[in-house]
């Protein structure tokens, strides 16, 4: 295999995890995606080792110079992959305005974040995965109206219109009586997810 084809193959394999780590719209992420990303990373390591040992073979027998390109590709791949794994479901370029969370006793664990640019993000946590739905919102008096980008049908406890009690810091659904979300005070805190927990 020619040298350029090796590098192109290495770069193409390095781009495969982006399918599961870059989310322009609504998405779900969980254990299945982690396993797929791990398989892509293993494939990258195998191809990288083949290319590296081929370079070492050329150095030992043919007196060629060491080719640094595969190592450079591997370093960039590792840094980008670790960065995306850490921040793939965060909104780095948006400022949160308000955040609300379901109580720990609720049957569905939900977090609603409203951003200053009138966008919102709704995270629904399940045992082995989490789903993130996005859209826009409007606030009129004490009501918050959510307009989802895609029709949201996964959770029957989520409404599109909420009454916001500023004194108590709670959101209450207007059509579904049981749904109450409590205001989160620390908006900068990053949530750590543990799969297979309660």
Secondary structure, DSSP 8 states (H G I E B T S, - for coil): --HHHHHHHHHHHHHTTHHHH--SS-EEEEHHHHHHHHHHHHHHHHHHHHHHHHHHHHHHHH------HHHHHHHHHHHHHHHHHHHTTS-TT--EEEEEEE-TTSSSEEEEEEETTSEEEEEEE-SSEEEEEEEEEEEETTEEEEEESS---S-TT--SEEEEETTTTEEEESS-TT-EEEE-S-TT------TT--
